[in-house]
Amino acid sequence: MLRIGWFIIAMILSVSAEPFVLITHPQNPIDTLTRSQVRMIYLKKRRFWNDTKLVALNLPPNNMLRNTFENKILKMNATQLDNYWVRAHYKGQRPPYRVESLKSMLLFVKKVKGAIGYIPKSEVDSEVKVIYEEHL
């Protein structure tokens, strides 16, 4: 039983340590982003790129990749981010659209030109464009 527990912990750590990338639709005019630009998009301080409306996507709050993304890119923990969106709500801003899984993230990005999402680097395929890579 103890071995199973250690195995599960090792699996969780290996998944959370995988590099992630930000992806978009291949026809999106964005070719590459800086960490600062990603942060501006996800905090809704930048909502358009040229004429393309940007749609930032988030995984569910308990997702480990989302937590890593928020800590590494947004430099906020869940409580800080919740407080940010409470204040932003009074300015008419809403948080990024939430999808329920990596599969739905990929499908959304493949269908919507302005969609931007984050996925493990190993999940990238030829139907999306990588615009940012985070090395852990």
MARBA-3410 file (N, C-alpha, C, O; in Angstrom, 1 decimal):
136
0.8,-1.2,0.0,0.0,0.0,0.0,0.9,1.3,0.0,0.6,2.2,-0.7 ~ 1.9,1.2,0.8,2.8,2.4,0.8,3.5,2.6,-0.5,3.7,3.8,-0.9 ~ 3.8,1.6,-1.2,4.4,1.7,-2.6,3.5,2.4,-3.5,3.9,3.2,-4.3 ~ 2.2,2.1,-3.4,1.2,2.7,-4.3,1.2,4.2,-4.0,1.1,5.0,-5.0 ~ 1.2,4.6,-2.8,1.2,6.0,-2.4,2.4,6.8,-3.0,2.2,7.9,-3.5
3.6,6.2,-2.9,4.8,6.8,-3.4,4.7,6.9,-4.9,5.2,7.9,-5.5 ~ 4.1,5.9,-5.5,4.0,5.9,-7.0,3.1,7.0,-7.4,3.4,7.7,-8.4 ~ 2.0,7.2,-6.8,1.0,8.3,-7.1,1.7,9.6,-6.9,1.5,10.5,-7.8 ~ 2.4,9.8,-5.8,3.1,11.1,-5.6,4.2,11.3,-6.7,4.3,12.5,-7.2 ~ 4.9,10.3,-7.1,5.9,10.4,-8.2,5.2,10.8,-9.5,5.7,11.6,-10.3
4.1,10.2,-9.8,3.3,10.5,-11.0,2.9,12.0,-11.0,3.0,12.7,-12.0 ~ 2.3,12.4,-9.9,1.9,13.8,-9.8,3.0,14.8,-10.0,2.9,15.8,-10.7 ~ 4.2,14.5,-9.4,5.3,15.4,-9.5,5.8,15.4,-11.0,6.3,16.4,-11.4 ~ 5.8,14.3,-11.6,6.3,14.2,-13.0,5.4,15.0,-13.9,5.9,15.6,-14.9 ~ 4.1,14.9,-13.7,3.2,15.6,-14.6,3.3,17.1,-14.4,3.3,17.9,-15.3
3.4,17.6,-13.1,3.5,19.0,-12.8,4.8,19.6,-13.3,4.9,20.8,-13.4 ~ 5.9,18.8,-13.5,7.2,19.3,-13.8,7.3,19.4,-15.4,8.4,19.8,-15.8 ~ 6.4,18.9,-16.1,6.5,19.0,-17.6,6.4,20.4,-18.1,5.5,21.2,-17.6 ~ 7.2,20.8,-19.0,7.1,22.2,-19.6,5.7,22.4,-20.2,5.1,21.4,-20.8 ~ 5.2,23.6,-20.2,4.0,23.9,-20.9,4.2,25.0,-21.9,5.2,25.7,-21.9
3.3,25.1,-22.8,3.3,26.0,-23.9,1.9,26.7,-24.0,0.9,26.2,-23.6 ~ 2.0,27.9,-24.6,0.7,28.6,-24.9,0.5,28.4,-26.4,1.4,28.5,-27.2 ~ -0.7,28.1,-26.7,-1.1,27.8,-28.1,-2.2,28.7,-28.6,-2.9,29.3,-27.8 ~ -2.3,28.8,-29.9,-3.4,29.5,-30.5,-3.7,28.9,-31.8,-3.1,28.0,-32.3 ~ -4.8,29.4,-32.4,-5.2,29.0,-33.8,-4.1,29.3,-34.8,-3.5,30.4,-34.7
-3.9,28.5,-35.8,-2.8,28.8,-36.7,-3.0,30.1,-37.5,-2.0,30.7,-38.0 ~ -4.2,30.6,-37.6,-4.5,31.8,-38.4,-4.5,33.1,-37.5,-4.7,34.2,-37.9 ~ -4.2,32.9,-36.2,-4.1,34.0,-35.3,-2.8,34.8,-35.7,-1.8,34.2,-36.0 ~ -2.9,36.1,-35.7,-1.7,36.9,-36.2,-0.5,36.9,-35.2,0.6,37.3,-35.5 ~ -0.7,36.4,-34.0,0.3,36.3,-33.0,1.3,35.2,-33.4,0.9,34.1,-33.6
2.6,35.6,-33.4,3.6,34.5,-33.7,4.4,34.1,-32.5,4.7,33.0,-32.3 ~ 4.6,35.1,-31.6,5.3,34.8,-30.3,4.9,35.9,-29.3,4.6,37.0,-29.6 ~ 4.9,35.4,-28.0,4.6,36.3,-26.9,5.7,36.3,-25.9,6.4,35.3,-25.7 ~ 5.8,37.4,-25.1,6.7,37.4,-24.0,5.8,37.0,-22.8,4.6,37.0,-22.8 ~ 6.5,36.7,-21.7,5.7,36.4,-20.4,4.8,37.6,-20.0,3.7,37.4,-19.6
5.4,38.8,-20.2,4.6,40.0,-19.8,3.3,40.1,-20.7,2.3,40.5,-20.2 ~ 3.4,39.8,-22.0,2.3,39.9,-22.9,1.2,38.8,-22.5,0.0,39.1,-22.5 ~ 1.7,37.6,-22.2,0.8,36.6,-21.8,0.0,37.0,-20.5,-1.2,36.9,-20.4 ~ 0.8,37.6,-19.6,0.1,38.1,-18.3,-0.9,39.1,-18.6,-2.0,39.1,-18.1 ~ -0.6,40.1,-19.5,-1.6,41.1,-19.9,-2.8,40.5,-20.5,-4.0,41.0,-20.2
-2.7,39.5,-21.3,-3.8,38.9,-22.0,-4.7,38.2,-20.9,-5.9,38.3,-20.9 ~ -4.0,37.4,-20.1,-4.8,36.6,-19.1,-5.4,37.5,-18.0,-6.3,37.0,-17.3 ~ -4.9,38.7,-17.7,-5.5,39.6,-16.8,-6.4,40.5,-17.5,-6.9,41.5,-16.8 ~ -6.7,40.3,-18.7,-7.6,41.1,-19.5,-7.2,42.6,-19.7,-8.1,43.4,-19.8 ~ -5.9,42.8,-19.6,-5.4,44.2,-19.9,-5.1,44.4,-21.4,-5.0,45.5,-21.8
-5.1,43.3,-22.1,-5.0,43.3,-23.6,-6.0,42.3,-24.1,-5.9,41.1,-23.8 ~ -7.0,42.8,-24.9,-8.1,42.0,-25.3,-8.1,41.8,-26.8,-8.9,41.0,-27.4 ~ -7.3,42.6,-27.6,-7.2,42.4,-29.0,-5.8,42.4,-29.5,-4.9,42.9,-28.8 ~ -5.5,41.7,-30.6,-4.2,41.7,-31.3,-4.6,42.1,-32.7,-5.1,41.3,-33.4 ~ -4.2,43.3,-33.1,-4.6,43.9,-34.3,-6.2,43.8,-34.3,-6.8,44.4,-33.4
-6.8,43.2,-35.3,-8.3,43.1,-35.3,-8.8,41.9,-34.7,-10.0,41.7,-34.7 ~ -8.0,41.0,-34.2,-8.4,39.7,-33.6,-8.7,39.9,-32.1,-7.9,40.2,-31.3 ~ -10.0,39.5,-31.8,-10.4,39.5,-30.3,-9.8,38.3,-29.7,-9.9,37.2,-30.2 ~ -9.1,38.5,-28.6,-8.4,37.4,-27.9,-9.3,36.7,-26.9,-10.0,37.4,-26.2 ~ -9.3,35.4,-26.8,-10.1,34.6,-25.9,-9.2,33.8,-25.1,-8.8,32.7,-25.5
-8.8,34.2,-23.9,-8.0,33.5,-23.0,-8.8,32.3,-22.4,-9.9,32.5,-21.9 ~ -8.1,31.2,-22.3,-8.8,30.0,-21.8,-8.1,29.5,-20.5,-6.8,29.5,-20.4 ~ -8.8,29.0,-19.6,-8.3,28.5,-18.3,-8.8,27.1,-18.1,-9.9,26.7,-18.5 ~ -8.0,26.2,-17.5,-8.5,24.9,-17.0,-9.2,25.1,-15.7,-9.1,26.2,-15.1 ~ -9.8,24.1,-15.1,-10.5,24.2,-13.8,-9.6,24.6,-12.7,-8.4,24.4,-12.8
-10.1,25.3,-11.7,-9.2,25.8,-10.6,-8.4,24.8,-9.9,-7.3,25.1,-9.4 ~ -8.8,23.5,-9.8,-8.0,22.5,-9.1,-7.0,21.8,-10.0,-6.4,20.9,-9.5 ~ -6.9,22.2,-11.2,-6.0,21.6,-12.2,-4.5,22.0,-11.9,-4.3,23.2,-11.7 ~ -3.6,21.1,-11.8,-2.2,21.3,-11.4,-1.5,22.2,-12.5,-0.7,23.1,-12.1 ~ -1.9,22.0,-13.8,-1.3,22.8,-14.8,-1.7,24.3,-14.7,-0.9,25.2,-14.8
-3.0,24.5,-14.4,-3.5,25.8,-14.2,-2.7,26.5,-13.0,-2.3,27.7,-13.1 ~ -2.6,25.8,-11.9,-1.9,26.3,-10.7,-0.4,26.7,-11.1,0.0,27.7,-10.7 ~ 0.2,25.8,-11.8,1.6,26.1,-12.3,1.6,27.4,-13.2,2.5,28.3,-13.0 ~ 0.7,27.5,-14.1,0.6,28.6,-15.0,0.4,29.9,-14.2,1.1,30.9,-14.5 ~ -0.6,29.9,-13.3,-0.9,31.1,-12.5,0.4,31.5,-11.7,0.6,32.7,-11.6
1.0,30.6,-11.1,2.2,30.9,-10.3,3.4,31.4,-11.1,4.0,32.4,-10.8 ~ 3.7,30.7,-12.2,4.8,31.0,-13.1,4.6,32.3,-13.9,5.5,33.2,-14.0 ~ 3.4,32.4,-14.5,3.2,33.5,-15.5,2.5,34.7,-14.9,2.9,35.8,-15.0 ~ 1.4,34.4,-14.1,0.7,35.5,-13.5,1.3,36.0,-12.2,1.0,37.1,-11.8 ~ 2.1,35.2,-11.6,2.8,35.5,-10.4,1.8,35.8,-9.3,1.9,36.7,-8.4
0.7,35.0,-9.3,-0.4,35.1,-8.3,-0.8,33.7,-7.8,-0.7,32.7,-8.6 ~ -1.2,33.5,-6.6,-1.8,32.3,-6.1,-3.3,32.4,-6.3,-3.8,33.4,-6.8 ~ -4.0,31.4,-6.0,-5.5,31.3,-6.2,-6.2,32.5,-5.5,-7.1,33.1,-6.0 ~ -5.8,32.7,-4.2,-6.4,33.8,-3.4,-6.2,35.1,-4.0,-7.1,36.0,-4.1 ~ -5.0,35.4,-4.4,-4.6,36.7,-5.0,-5.4,36.9,-6.3,-5.9,38.0,-6.6
-5.5,35.8,-7.1,-6.2,35.9,-8.4,-7.7,36.1,-8.2,-8.4,36.9,-8.9 ~ -8.3,35.4,-7.2,-9.7,35.6,-6.9,-10.0,37.1,-6.5,-10.9,37.7,-6.9 ~ -9.1,37.6,-5.7,-9.2,39.0,-5.3,-9.1,40.0,-6.5,-9.9,40.9,-6.6 ~ -8.2,39.7,-7.4,-8.0,40.5,-8.6,-9.4,40.5,-9.4,-9.8,41.6,-9.8 ~ -10.0,39.3,-9.6,-11.2,39.2,-10.4,-12.4,39.8,-9.7,-13.3,40.3,-10.3
-12.4,39.8,-8.3,-13.5,40.5,-7.6,-13.4,42.0,-7.9,-14.4,42.6,-8.2 ~ -12.2,42.6,-7.8,-12.1,44.0,-8.1,-12.3,44.3,-9.6,-13.0,45.3,-9.9 ~ -11.9,43.4,-10.5,-12.1,43.6,-11.9,-13.6,43.5,-12.3,-14.0,44.2,-13.3 ~ -14.3,42.7,-11.6,-15.7,42.6,-11.8,-16.5,44.0,-11.8,-17.4,44.2,-12.6 ~ -16.0,44.8,-10.9,-16.7,46.1,-10.7,-16.3,47.1,-11.9,-16.9,48.1,-12.0
-15.3,46.7,-12.7,-14.9,47.4,-13.9,-15.5,46.8,-15.1,-15.2,47.2,-16.2 ~ -16.3,45.8,-14.9,-17.0,45.1,-16.1,-16.1,44.1,-16.7,-16.4,43.7,-17.9 ~ -15.1,43.6,-16.1,-14.2,42.6,-16.6,-14.5,41.2,-16.1,-14.9,41.1,-14.9 ~ -14.4,40.2,-16.9,-14.6,38.9,-16.5,-13.3,38.0,-16.6,-12.5,38.4,-17.5 ~ -13.2,37.0,-15.8,-12.0,36.2,-15.9,-12.0,35.4,-17.2,-13.0,35.3,-17.9
-10.8,34.8,-17.6,-10.8,34.0,-18.8,-11.8,32.9,-18.8,-12.2,32.4,-17.8 ~ -12.2,32.5,-20.0,-13.2,31.5,-20.2,-12.6,30.1,-19.7,-11.5,29.8,-20.0 ~ -13.4,29.4,-19.0,-12.9,28.1,-18.4,-13.4,26.9,-19.3,-14.6,26.8,-19.6 ~ -12.5,26.1,-19.6,-12.8,24.8,-20.2,-12.5,23.7,-19.2,-11.8,23.9,-18.3 ~ -13.1,22.5,-19.5,-13.0,21.5,-18.4,-11.9,20.5,-18.6,-11.6,19.8,-17.6
-11.2,20.5,-19.7,-10.1,19.5,-19.9,-9.1,20.0,-20.9,-9.3,21.0,-21.6 ~ -7.9,19.3,-21.0,-7.0,19.6,-22.0,-7.6,19.4,-23.4,-7.3,20.1,-24.3 ~ -8.3,18.3,-23.5,-9.0,18.0,-24.8,-9.9,19.1,-25.3,-9.8,19.6,-26.4 ~ -10.7,19.7,-24.3,-11.6,20.8,-24.7,-10.8,22.0,-25.0,-11.2,22.9,-25.8 ~ -9.7,22.2,-24.3,-8.8,23.4,-24.6,-8.3,23.3,-26.0,-8.4,24.3,-26.7
-7.8,22.2,-26.4,-7.2,22.0,-27.7,-8.3,22.2,-28.8,-8.1,22.8,-29.8 ~ -9.5,21.6,-28.6,-10.6,21.7,-29.5,-11.0,23.1,-29.7,-11.3,23.6,-30.8 ~ -11.1,23.9,-28.6,-11.5,25.3,-28.6,-10.5,26.1,-29.4,-10.9,26.9,-30.3 ~ -9.2,25.9,-29.2,-8.2,26.7,-29.8,-8.2,26.3,-31.3,-8.0,27.2,-32.2 ~ -8.4,25.1,-31.7,-8.4,24.7,-33.1,-9.6,25.3,-33.9,-9.5,25.5,-35.1
-10.7,25.7,-33.2,-11.9,26.2,-33.8,-12.0,27.8,-33.8,-12.6,28.3,-34.7 ~ -11.4,28.4,-32.8,-11.6,29.8,-32.6,-10.3,30.6,-32.8,-9.3,30.3,-32.1 ~ -10.2,31.5,-33.8,-9.0,32.2,-34.3,-8.3,32.9,-33.1,-7.1,32.9,-33.1 ~ -9.1,33.5,-32.2,-8.5,34.4,-31.2,-8.2,33.6,-29.9,-7.8,34.2,-28.9 ~ -8.5,32.3,-29.9,-8.3,31.6,-28.6,-6.9,31.4,-28.3,-6.0,31.1,-29.2
-6.6,31.4,-27.0,-5.2,31.2,-26.5,-5.4,30.3,-25.2,-6.2,30.6,-24.3 ~ -4.6,29.2,-25.2,-4.7,28.3,-24.1,-3.3,27.8,-23.7,-2.3,28.0,-24.5 ~ -3.2,27.1,-22.6,-1.9,26.5,-22.2,-2.1,25.0,-22.1,-3.1,24.5,-21.6 ~ -1.1,24.3,-22.5,-1.2,22.8,-22.5,0.3,22.3,-22.2,1.2,23.0,-22.4 ~ 0.4,21.0,-21.8,1.7,20.5,-21.7,2.4,20.4,-23.1,1.7,20.2,-24.1
3.7,20.6,-23.2,4.4,20.7,-24.4,4.1,19.4,-25.2,4.1,19.4,-26.5 ~ 4.0,18.3,-24.5,3.9,17.0,-25.2,2.5,16.8,-25.9,2.3,15.9,-26.7 ~ 1.6,17.7,-25.6,0.2,17.6,-26.2,0.1,18.4,-27.5,-1.0,18.4,-28.2 ~ 1.1,19.1,-27.9,1.1,20.0,-29.1,1.0,19.1,-30.3,1.6,18.1,-30.5 ~ 0.1,19.5,-31.3,0.0,18.9,-32.5,0.0,19.9,-33.7,0.2,21.1,-33.4
-0.1,19.4,-34.9,0.1,20.3,-36.1,-1.0,21.2,-36.3,-0.9,22.1,-37.2 ~ -2.1,21.1,-35.6,-3.3,22.0,-35.8,-3.3,23.2,-34.9,-4.3,24.0,-35.0 ~ -2.3,23.4,-34.1,-2.2,24.6,-33.3,-0.8,25.3,-33.5,0.1,24.6,-34.0 ~ -0.7,26.5,-33.1,0.5,27.2,-33.2,1.0,27.6,-31.8,0.3,28.1,-31.0 ~ 2.3,27.2,-31.5,2.9,27.6,-30.2,3.4,29.0,-30.2,4.1,29.4,-31.2
2.9,29.8,-29.2,3.3,31.2,-29.2,4.1,31.6,-28.0,4.6,32.7,-27.9 ~ 4.3,30.7,-27.1,5.1,30.9,-25.9,5.4,29.6,-25.3,4.6,28.6,-25.2 ~ 6.7,29.4,-24.8,7.1,28.2,-24.1,7.7,28.5,-22.8,8.6,29.4,-22.7 ~ 7.2,27.8,-21.8,7.7,28.0,-20.4,8.6,26.8,-20.0,8.1,25.7,-20.1 ~ 9.8,27.0,-19.7,10.7,25.9,-19.3,10.7,25.9,-17.8,10.9,26.9,-17.1
10.4,24.7,-17.2,10.4,24.5,-15.8,11.7,24.2,-15.2,11.9,24.1,-14.0
END
